[in-house]
Amino acid sequence: MKQKQIIFFCPSIHTGGGTERVLVNLANNLTEDHYNIKILTNDLGTNKLFDLNSKIEITEYWFGRIKSKYPNNIFVKIVNTVLGKKILQNFLSKNTDTSTHLIISFSAGITNECIQTKYKNKLISFEHYPNWAYDKYPKVQKQIKEYYPQLKKVITLTEHESRTYKNIGCKVTKIPNAYSFFPAAAALLTNKKVLSVGHFNDAKRRDLLIYAWSKVVKRFPDWELIIVGDGPDKERCINLINSLDLNNSIKIKEPTKNIVSYYSNASIFVLSSEFETLPLVLIEARACGLPCVSFDIVSGPNEIINNEKDGFLVPFPNTDLMAEKICTLISNNSLRNKFGALARKDTHEKYNPEKIYKSWTSFLSEN
């Protein structure tokens, strides 16, 4: 009997994002568990930060790549309106066969297009973007409310998102992200380094982190902030750093395969995002024993951090209070170590891969 095939359809792969790390980790684990995994993507990428099992086939969706590259091109929009559905259906036909069991989409845009093809009965949406943030894109939000109740399932990362999708009539299963690593030894928390990891984009609000740091460094000039990441807002943030005369205390590093070394050499982790679902970087930081400070946004960080027990949640976008909480951890070694130890323990209990991937195998066998 031919092995059942699971297809992951994602916006990008090998560009360095947290969702890509989740996808690669999941694909590798399921492949080792004898699933036939295939990845379809709009953007193949080149950096290959994450090591994908060589058994896994990746195919780039050529028209998806064109739409991503030229989102405002009139000709591309016309072609998409007239022929988009047919082009996608032909692409799916070439990349599926009788063994294809499920198509798991990693974005609303992909989901809303695939559901209009003959493959909708195999379609599952794995949501990595907070539903409320789609309000900025009324067409997408309208499609979600119309199409998602027709899906085989919606997989969410948080309780908040589960409630949201149940309220619009969806069949929902919650499976959170697993941590990518759990070092044998926790970070020592003795280096005078504060860390932040992730893209430079409108969601991550690096500008707010920089403003908060400008207040921290006045009290602790011997500490430095390390930001690991890349993205469209990077140059603007560099200009802001220079304008605030912070270039000696803020260091920007390129994304790397060896991200665990940055966690292990830091003493505090900070997340300044305006919106997230379940940020993997927070889970990874806590797995390494780092106390974390994050904005308390609609969903995500508040289901990871236990406020004032193993980290701090700060009302968005209060940079004064964020700076104060960072300073509290800098100035209090015992609190820093207490928070870090409790965060690591909590993360191992909630997000260890054995537990999370067991949920995935159960889900796949039942669906």
C-alpha positions in Angstrom: 0.0 0.0 0.0 1.3 3.4 -1.0 2.3 5.7 1.9 -0.1 8.6 2.5 1.3 11.9 1.5 0.9 15.1 3.5 1.5 18.4 1.6 2.6 21.6 3.4 1.9 24.7 1.3 3.7 27.8 2.7 4.4 31.4 1.6 8.2 30.9 1.8 10.9 28.5 2.9 14.6 29.1 3.4 14.2 32.8 4.2 14.7 32.6 7.9 11.3 33.2 9.6 10.0 31.5 12.7 7.1 29.9 10.9 9.6 28.4 8.5 11.5 26.9 11.5 8.2 25.4 12.8 7.5 24.0 9.3 10.9 22.5 8.9 10.9 21.0 12.4 7.5 19.5 11.9 8.3 18.2 8.4 11.5 16.6 9.6 9.8 15.0 12.6 6.9 13.5 10.6 9.3 12.3 7.9 11.3 10.4 10.6 8.0 9.0 11.7 7.5 7.5 8.3 5.1 10.1 6.8 5.6 11.1 3.1 5.9 14.9 3.4 6.1 17.3 0.4 6.4 21.1 0.6 4.9 23.6 -1.9 6.0 27.2 -1.5 5.6 30.6 -3.2 9.2 31.5 -2.4 12.0 29.0 -2.3 14.5 31.3 -0.7 18.2 30.8 -0.6 19.6 31.1 3.0 18.8 27.6 4.1 19.2 28.4 7.8 17.1 25.4 8.7 18.2 21.8 7.8 15.5 20.1 5.9 15.5 16.3 5.6 16.8 15.4 2.1 13.8 13.0 1.6 11.4 15.9 1.5 10.6 17.3 -1.9 10.2 21.1 -2.3 8.4 22.6 -5.3 8.1 26.4 -5.9 4.7 27.6 -7.1 5.8 29.8 -10.0 2.7 32.0 -10.1 2.7 32.4 -6.3 6.3 33.7 -6.6 5.3 36.2 -9.3 2.4 37.5 -7.2 4.6 37.8 -4.1 7.2 39.7 -6.1 4.8 42.0 -7.9 1.8 42.4 -5.6 0.7 45.8 -7.1 1.4 45.0 -10.8 -1.8 45.5 -12.8 -1.1 42.8 -15.3 -0.4 40.3 -12.6 -3.7 41.2 -10.9 -5.6 40.8 -14.1 -4.1 37.4 -14.8 -4.8 36.3 -11.3 -8.5 37.4 -11.5 -9.0 35.7 -14.9 -6.8 32.6 -14.6 -5.5 32.4 -11.0 -7.9 29.6 -10.0 -7.1 27.5 -13.0 -3.3 28.0 -12.7 -3.4 27.0 -9.0 -5.6 24.0 -9.7 -3.2 22.8 -12.5 -0.3 23.3 -10.2 -1.9 21.2 -7.4 -2.9 18.5 -10.0 0.8 18.1 -11.0 1.9 17.9 -7.3 -0.7 15.6 -5.9 -1.8 12.0 -6.6 -4.0 9.3 -5.1 -1.8 9.1 -2.1 -2.3 12.7 -1.1 -4.1 12.6 2.2 -4.1 16.3 3.4 -2.9 19.7 2.1 -1.9 21.8 5.1 -1.8 25.6 4.4 0.5 27.9 6.4 -1.2 31.2 5.4 -4.7 32.6 4.9 -3.8 33.8 1.4 -3.0 30.3 0.3 -5.9 28.8 2.2 -8.4 31.2 0.6 -7.1 30.3 -2.9 -6.9 26.5 -2.4 -10.4 26.3 -1.1 -11.7 27.5 -4.4 -10.2 24.5 -6.1 -11.3 20.9 -6.3 -8.9 20.0 -3.5 -10.8 21.9 -0.8 -11.9 18.6 0.9 -8.3 17.8 1.7 -7.5 21.3 3.0 -6.5 22.3 6.5 -5.4 25.7 7.6 -2.5 26.0 10.1 -2.8 29.6 11.4 0.4 31.5 12.3 -1.0 35.0 12.0 -3.4 36.4 14.6 -7.0 36.6 13.3 -7.6 40.2 14.6 -4.6 41.4 12.5 -6.5 40.4 9.3 -8.8 43.3 10.1 -6.2 45.4 8.3 -7.0 43.4 5.2 -10.8 43.5 4.9 -10.9 41.2 1.8 -8.9 38.5 3.5 -10.9 38.7 6.7 -14.2 38.5 4.7 -12.9 35.4 2.9 -11.9 33.8 6.2 -15.4 34.2 7.6 -16.9 32.8 4.4 -14.4 30.0 3.6 -12.9 28.7 6.9 -16.1 27.1 8.2 -16.0 24.9 5.1 -12.5 23.6 5.9 -11.7 20.1 7.1 -10.0 21.7 10.1 -8.3 24.8 11.4 -5.2 24.3 13.5 -4.5 27.1 15.9 -1.6 27.8 18.3 -3.3 29.4 21.2 -6.6 29.3 23.2 -7.4 32.8 22.1 -7.2 31.9 18.4 -9.1 28.7 19.0 -12.0 30.6 20.5 -11.9 33.1 17.6 -12.2 30.4 14.9 -14.8 28.4 16.8 -16.9 31.6 17.0 -17.0 31.9 13.2 -18.1 28.2 12.9 -14.8 26.4 12.3 -13.8 22.9 13.4 -10.7 23.7 15.4 -7.8 21.8 16.9 -5.1 23.5 19.0 -1.5 22.3 18.6 1.1 24.8 19.9 4.7 25.1 18.6 7.4 22.9 20.1 10.8 24.3 21.0 13.6 23.8 18.5 16.2 23.0 21.1 16.7 22.5 24.8 20.4 22.9 25.7 21.7 20.6 28.4 22.8 23.6 30.4 20.8 26.8 30.8 22.3 30.2 30.0 24.4 31.5 32.9 22.7 34.9 32.8 26.0 36.6 33.7 26.8 38.3 30.4 25.7 42.0 30.1 23.7 41.2 27.0 20.0 41.7 26.3 18.8 39.7 23.2 16.0 40.0 20.7 15.5 37.7 17.7 13.3 38.0 14.6 12.5 40.0 11.5 12.7 43.7 11.0 9.1 44.3 9.9 5.9 46.2 10.9 4.8 43.4 13.2 8.0 43.2 15.3 8.2 47.0 16.1 11.9 47.2 16.5 11.5 51.0 16.8 9.8 50.5 20.1 12.5 48.2 21.3 15.1 50.8 20.3 13.3 53.6 22.2 13.0 51.4 25.3 16.7 50.6 25.1 17.6 54.3 24.9 16.2 54.6 28.4 17.9 51.4 29.7 21.3 52.4 28.5 21.2 55.6 30.5 21.1 53.6 33.7 23.3 50.7 32.5 25.8 51.9 29.9 27.9 48.8 30.2 25.1 46.5 28.9 24.4 46.0 25.2 21.4 45.0 23.1 21.8 42.3 20.4 19.2 42.1 17.7 19.4 39.0 15.4 17.4 39.4 12.2 16.9 41.0 8.8 14.0 42.5 6.9 12.5 45.5 5.2 12.6 47.8 8.3 16.3 47.1 9.1 17.7 50.2 7.4 15.1 52.5 9.0 16.0 51.0 12.4 19.7 51.5 11.8 19.0 55.2 11.1 17.0 55.4 14.3 19.8 53.8 16.3 22.3 56.3 14.8 20.0 59.3 15.4 19.7 58.3 19.1 23.4 57.7 19.4 23.0 54.1 20.3 25.3 52.5 17.8 27.8 51.6 20.5 25.2 49.7 22.6 23.0 48.1 20.0 24.5 45.4 17.7 22.5 44.0 14.8 23.5 40.5 13.7 22.6 38.5 10.6 20.3 35.4 11.0 22.3 32.3 11.7 21.9 28.6 12.0 23.7 28.8 15.4 21.0 30.9 17.0 21.2 28.9 20.2 24.6 30.4 20.9 23.0 33.9 21.1 20.4 32.7 23.5 23.1 30.9 25.6 25.2 34.0 25.8 22.4 36.4 26.7 21.0 37.2 30.1 17.5 38.7 29.2 15.3 38.3 26.1 12.9 41.0 24.9 10.0 40.8 22.4 8.6 44.1 21.2 6.0 42.8 18.7 2.7 44.5 18.0 1.1 41.2 17.0 2.0 37.6 17.2 0.3 34.3 17.5 2.6 32.0 19.5 6.1 33.5 19.1 8.7 30.7 18.7 11.5 33.0 19.8 9.9 33.4 23.2 9.6 29.6 23.6 13.2 29.2 22.5 14.6 31.9 24.8 12.8 30.3 27.8 14.0 26.8 26.8 17.5 28.3 27.2 16.6 29.7 30.6 16.3 33.3 29.7 13.9 35.6 31.7 11.7 37.4 29.1 10.1 40.8 28.8 7.4 41.2 26.2 4.5 43.5 25.3 1.2 42.1 26.4 -0.6 42.1 23.1 -3.9 40.5 22.1 -2.6 37.0 22.0 0.6 34.9 22.1 3.1 36.1 24.8 0.4 36.1 27.5 0.0 32.3 26.9 3.7 31.8 27.3 4.9 34.1 30.0 3.5 33.8 33.5 3.6 37.5 34.4 5.8 38.4 37.4 6.4 34.7 38.0 8.9 33.8 35.3 8.9 37.0 33.1 7.2 40.4 32.6 4.3 41.4 30.4 4.1 45.1 29.6 1.1 47.0 28.1 1.6 47.8 24.5 3.3 50.2 23.5 4.6 51.4 26.8 8.3 51.7 26.2 8.9 53.4 29.6 7.5 50.4 31.5 9.4 48.0 29.1 12.6 49.8 29.9 11.8 49.7 33.7 11.2 45.9 33.6 14.4 45.3 31.7 16.3 47.4 34.3 14.6 45.4 37.1 16.1 42.2 35.7 19.5 43.8 35.0 19.8 45.1 38.6 18.5 42.0 40.3 20.6 38.9 39.8 18.5 36.6 42.0 15.3 37.6 40.3 16.9 37.1 36.9 18.0 33.6 37.8 14.7 32.7 39.5 12.7 33.8 36.4 15.0 32.0 34.1 14.9 28.7 35.9 11.1 28.8 36.2 10.7 29.8 32.5 12.9 26.9 31.4 10.9 24.4 33.6 7.5 25.7 32.3 8.7 25.6 28.7 9.9 22.0 29.0 6.5 20.9 30.4 4.4 22.7 27.8 6.3 22.8 24.6 8.6 19.7 24.5 8.7 18.1 21.0 7.7 14.7 22.2 4.5 16.0 23.5 3.7 18.3 20.6 4.5 15.9 17.8 2.5 13.2 19.5 -0.5 15.6 19.2 0.4 15.9 15.5 0.5 12.2 14.8 -2.8 11.8 16.7 -4.3 14.6 14.6 -3.1 13.1 11.3 -4.4 9.6 12.1 -7.8 11.0 13.0 -8.2 13.2 10.0 
